[in-house]
Amino acid sequence: MSDKKDLLSQLSIDRDSEETKSNKTPLLLTCLLAGTIAVGGALFYFPDNAAEQPDQTIAKQSATLKPQTSTKAKNDITAPEPTPKAAVIQTNSSDTVLDGSGYITARRMATVSAELTGRITDVLVEEGMRVEEGQVLARLDDALAVVNLKLAKAQASAAQARILSAEANFREAERVLARVSKLQSNDFSSEARLTNSMLNVETSRAELARAKADYEVANLEVSRQQERLNDHTIRAPFGGVVTIKNAQPGEIVAPGSAGGGFTRTGICTIVDMASLEIEVDVNEAFIGRVSDGQKVVANLDAYPDWDIPASVIAIIPTANRDKATVRVRIRIETDDPRILPDMGVKVAFYRT
């Protein structure tokens, strides 16, 4: 019986729940209708604001973008162009007949050394310093050279004194010869005394000549010792820039390497920046495309966007058997401190 009651209770209809659902449905419909009416009223009374809002948003976005565009354009205008002649290569790229690579070299470069072995007392240059021709670069210990010069000058003074003595003896010999000759003419003197007086004159003349020669030798020795003293002052052979400083005060410098591992062979290295040029090895199969005076545009590896005007100086009339190349010298037609020796460079040869 209990099972039947349970089954009947499940099949019974709950009137209260259906009434609750029926009551909620009209309320929901009423809220949706009120919301629709409110939106429609807003669109009806404010149509301009609704239409202008997107336009204002777009205008604000465009106004925000315009200053950025003008700033970019301004930066493009004011920014300096690193390659003022870039248009030349872009325009005339079809005129190039050959491309190559090489290095910047200096035609005038010297490692300055002393002409004698000595101890360095002072070095007056540093790397990067510009020097003029004849400028003092370093000094060596010259104490012994100064003594030798003083000795040579003293010997020259002694030689000059001997000249004065020889001149006096010569004048006296001439006076004696004159007296003896006068006495001989009057038969008051012997023939032997006359010949002896003549011998004294000739001897005095020879002594005077030898004294003058000794004085000339002494003056030459003074000049030699002066030059030796000057060699203790190392000067620049030409104007340029010091690229390497090889020695310090207190070290021994020698013109050769015979002094051993602790002996310097040079004071510094000077490069004449006005003599810089480009050397390129061209394959011998394409050397016919290169000629003297041909126009060239060079680009340094350090500044690839910088076009450097250049021209061919000469084609070295010999080939490298191992590399099958011919060396070409190229003149750099501009003077710029950015161009340095041993820099890598790429070149383009143009049609003549």
C-alpha positions in Angstrom: 0.0 0.0 0.0 2.8 2.4 0.8 4.3 1.8 -2.7 1.0 2.8 -4.3 0.8 5.9 -2.2 4.3 7.0 -3.2 3.5 6.4 -6.9 0.3 8.4 -6.7 2.1 11.3 -4.9 4.6 11.5 -7.8 1.9 11.7 -10.4 0.1 14.5 -8.6 0.3 18.1 -10.0 1.9 20.9 -7.9 -0.5 23.8 -8.5 1.6 26.3 -6.4 4.8 26.0 -8.6 2.8 26.5 -11.8 1.3 29.6 -10.4 4.7 31.0 -9.4 6.1 30.5 -12.9 3.1 32.1 -14.4 3.5 35.1 -12.1 7.2 35.6 -13.0 6.6 35.5 -16.8 4.6 38.8 -17.1 7.2 40.6 -14.8 10.1 39.6 -17.1 8.2 40.7 -20.2 7.4 44.0 -18.6 11.1 44.7 -17.8 12.2 43.9 -21.3 9.5 46.2 -22.8 10.6 49.0 -20.5 14.2 48.7 -21.5 13.4 48.7 -25.2 11.3 51.8 -24.8 14.1 53.6 -22.9 16.7 52.9 -25.6 14.4 53.9 -28.3 13.6 57.2 -26.5 17.3 57.9 -26.1 18.0 57.4 -29.8 15.0 59.6 -30.6 15.9 62.5 -28.4 19.8 62.5 -28.9 20.4 61.4 -32.5 23.2 64.0 -33.2 25.3 63.0 -30.2 25.1 59.3 -31.1 26.2 60.0 -34.7 28.9 62.5 -33.8 30.5 60.3 -31.1 32.3 58.0 -33.6 33.3 61.0 -35.7 34.8 62.7 -32.7 36.6 59.5 -31.8 38.0 59.2 -35.3 39.0 62.9 -35.2 40.8 62.4 -31.9 42.7 59.4 -33.2 43.7 61.3 -36.3 44.7 64.3 -34.2 46.8 62.0 -32.1 48.5 60.5 -35.2 49.2 63.8 -37.0 51.9 65.1 -34.6 53.6 61.7 -34.8 53.7 61.9 -38.5 54.9 65.5 -38.5 57.6 64.7 -36.0 58.8 61.8 -38.1 58.9 64.0 -41.1 60.8 66.6 -39.2 63.3 64.1 -38.0 63.8 62.9 -41.6 64.4 66.4 -42.7 66.8 67.5 -40.0 68.8 64.2 -39.7 72.2 64.5 -41.4 72.8 62.3 -44.3 75.9 60.1 -43.6 76.4 59.4 -47.3 76.1 62.6 -49.3 77.1 60.8 -52.5 75.2 57.6 -52.1 73.0 58.6 -55.0 76.0 58.5 -57.3 76.4 54.8 -56.8 72.7 54.0 -56.9 72.2 56.0 -60.0 75.3 54.8 -61.8 75.5 51.3 -60.6 75.0 50.0 -64.1 78.2 51.8 -65.1 80.5 49.8 -62.8 82.7 47.4 -64.6 84.5 45.7 -61.7 84.3 45.5 -58.0 87.3 44.7 -55.7 88.6 45.0 -52.2 91.9 46.2 -50.7 93.5 48.2 -47.9 94.5 51.8 -47.1 98.2 52.2 -47.3 100.6 55.1 -46.7 103.3 55.9 -49.3 105.3 57.8 -46.7 105.7 55.8 -43.5 109.0 55.5 -41.5 110.1 54.0 -38.2 112.5 56.7 -36.9 115.7 55.5 -35.3 119.1 56.8 -34.2 122.2 56.6 -36.4 124.2 55.4 -33.5 123.8 53.3 -30.4 123.0 55.2 -27.2 120.9 55.5 -24.1 117.6 57.3 -24.5 117.3 60.3 -22.1 114.0 61.8 -23.3 111.1 60.9 -25.6 109.0 63.9 -26.6 106.2 62.2 -28.6 103.1 60.1 -27.9 100.8 58.0 -30.1 98.4 60.2 -32.1 100.6 63.3 -31.9 101.1 65.3 -35.1 104.7 66.4 -35.7 106.3 68.7 -38.2 109.4 68.1 -40.3 112.6 68.6 -38.2 110.7 68.5 -34.9 112.6 66.8 -32.0 111.3 63.4 -31.2 113.8 62.1 -28.7 117.3 62.7 -27.2 120.2 60.3 -26.4 122.8 60.7 -23.8 125.4 63.0 -25.4 127.9 63.6 -22.6 130.8 61.8 -24.5 129.8 63.6 -27.8 130.0 67.0 -26.1 133.5 66.2 -24.8 134.7 65.1 -28.2 133.4 68.2 -29.8 135.2 70.4 -27.2 138.4 68.4 -28.0 138.0 68.9 -31.7 137.5 72.7 -31.2 140.6 72.9 -29.0 142.7 71.1 -31.7 141.4 73.5 -34.3 142.5 76.4 -32.1 146.0 74.8 -31.8 146.2 74.4 -35.5 145.3 78.0 -36.0 148.1 79.1 -33.6 150.6 77.0 -35.6 149.6 78.9 -38.7 150.4 82.1 -37.0 153.8 80.7 -36.0 154.5 79.4 -39.4 153.6 82.8 -41.0 156.1 84.6 -38.6 158.9 82.1 -39.4 158.2 82.6 -43.1 158.3 86.4 -42.9 161.6 86.2 -40.9 163.1 83.8 -43.5 162.2 86.2 -46.3 163.9 89.1 -44.5 167.1 87.1 -43.9 167.2 86.1 -47.5 166.8 89.7 -48.5 169.7 90.9 -46.3 172.0 88.0 -47.5 171.2 88.7 -51.1 172.1 92.4 -50.6 175.4 91.4 -48.9 176.1 88.9 -51.6 175.7 91.5 -54.3 178.4 93.6 -52.5 180.6 90.6 -51.9 180.1 90.8 -48.2 178.5 87.3 -47.8 179.3 83.8 -49.0 177.4 81.8 -51.5 176.7 79.1 -48.9 175.0 81.6 -46.6 172.8 82.7 -49.5 171.7 79.2 -50.4 171.1 78.5 -46.7 168.8 81.5 -46.5 166.9 80.4 -49.6 166.4 77.0 -48.0 165.0 78.5 -44.9 162.5 80.5 -46.9 161.3 77.4 -48.7 161.1 75.4 -45.5 159.1 78.2 -43.8 156.7 78.3 -46.8 156.1 74.5 -46.5 155.6 74.8 -42.8 153.0 77.4 -43.3 151.2 75.4 -45.9 151.2 72.3 -43.6 149.8 74.4 -40.7 147.0 75.7 -42.9 146.2 72.1 -43.9 146.2 71.0 -40.3 143.8 73.8 -39.5 141.5 72.7 -42.2 141.6 69.1 -41.0 140.8 70.4 -37.5 137.8 72.3 -38.7 136.5 69.2 -40.5 136.9 67.2 -37.3 134.9 69.9 -35.5 132.2 69.6 -38.1 132.2 65.8 -37.8 132.0 65.9 -34.0 129.2 68.4 -34.3 127.3 66.1 -36.6 127.9 63.3 -34.2 126.5 65.4 -31.4 123.5 66.3 -33.5 122.9 62.6 -34.1 122.0 62.3 -30.4 118.9 64.4 -31.1 116.4 62.4 -33.2 114.2 64.6 -35.4 111.2 63.9 -37.6 112.2 63.3 -41.3 108.8 64.6 -42.5 105.5 65.9 -41.1 102.9 63.3 -40.1 101.2 61.6 -37.2 102.9 59.3 -34.7 101.2 55.9 -34.9 103.5 53.8 -32.7 105.8 54.7 -29.8 108.5 52.1 -29.6 110.9 53.3 -26.9 111.0 54.8 -23.4 113.6 56.9 -21.5 116.4 54.7 -20.1 116.4 52.1 -22.9 119.2 51.5 -25.3 118.5 52.3 -29.0 120.6 51.0 -31.9 120.2 51.3 -35.7 120.3 47.5 -36.1 119.3 44.5 -34.1 122.8 43.6 -33.0 122.2 44.9 -29.6 120.1 42.0 -28.5 116.6 41.5 -27.3 116.7 44.5 -24.8 117.9 47.0 -27.4 115.3 49.1 -29.3 115.7 49.6 -33.1 113.4 52.5 -33.4 111.9 55.4 -31.4 108.5 55.8 -33.1 106.7 55.3 -36.4 105.4 58.3 -38.3 102.8 58.2 -41.1 102.2 61.0 -43.6 98.4 61.1 -43.7 98.5 63.1 -46.9 100.1 60.1 -48.7 97.3 57.6 -48.0 96.1 55.6 -51.0 94.3 52.4 -51.8 96.0 49.2 -52.9 93.8 46.6 -54.6 94.7 43.2 -56.0 92.7 42.6 -59.2 92.4 39.2 -60.7 94.5 39.1 -63.8 91.6 37.9 -65.8 89.8 41.2 -65.3 92.8 43.6 -65.3 91.8 44.7 -68.8 88.8 46.5 -67.3 91.1 48.8 -65.4 93.0 51.8 -66.8 95.0 54.8 -65.6 92.9 57.7 -64.4 89.8 55.6 -64.3 87.0 56.8 -61.9 86.6 54.7 -58.7 84.2 55.0 -55.8 85.5 53.5 -52.5 83.7 52.4 -49.3 85.5 51.8 -46.1 84.4 48.7 -44.2 84.1 50.9 -41.1 81.8 53.4 -43.0 80.0 51.3 -45.7 77.5 54.1 -46.5 80.2 56.7 -47.1 81.2 57.1 -50.8 84.8 58.2 -51.3 85.8 59.6 -54.7 89.0 58.1 -56.0 90.8 57.4 -59.3 93.4 54.9 -60.5 97.0 56.1 -60.1 98.8 53.2 -61.8 98.7 49.5 -62.5 101.8 47.8 -61.1 103.4 46.1 -64.1 103.9 42.7 -62.5 101.6 39.9 -61.5 101.5 37.7 -58.4 102.0 34.1 -59.6 100.6 32.6 -56.4 97.4 34.6 -56.3 97.1 35.4 -60.1 96.5 39.0 -59.3 97.8 42.4 -60.4 98.2 45.2 -57.9 96.4 48.6 -58.6 97.2 51.8 -56.9 94.2 54.1 -56.3 94.3 57.8 -55.3 92.0 59.1 -52.6 90.6 62.4 -53.8 89.5 63.6 -50.4 91.2 64.4 -47.1 89.3 63.1 -44.1 90.6 62.1 -40.6 88.3 59.0 -40.7 90.6 57.4 -43.3 93.3 55.5 -41.5 96.2 53.2 -42.6 95.5 49.5 -43.0 91.7 49.9 -43.1 89.7 47.5 -45.2 88.0 49.1 -48.3 85.8 48.0 -51.1 86.1 49.7 -54.5 83.9 49.9 -57.7 85.6 50.7 -61.0 83.5 52.8 -63.4 83.4 52.9 -67.1 85.8 55.4 -68.7 
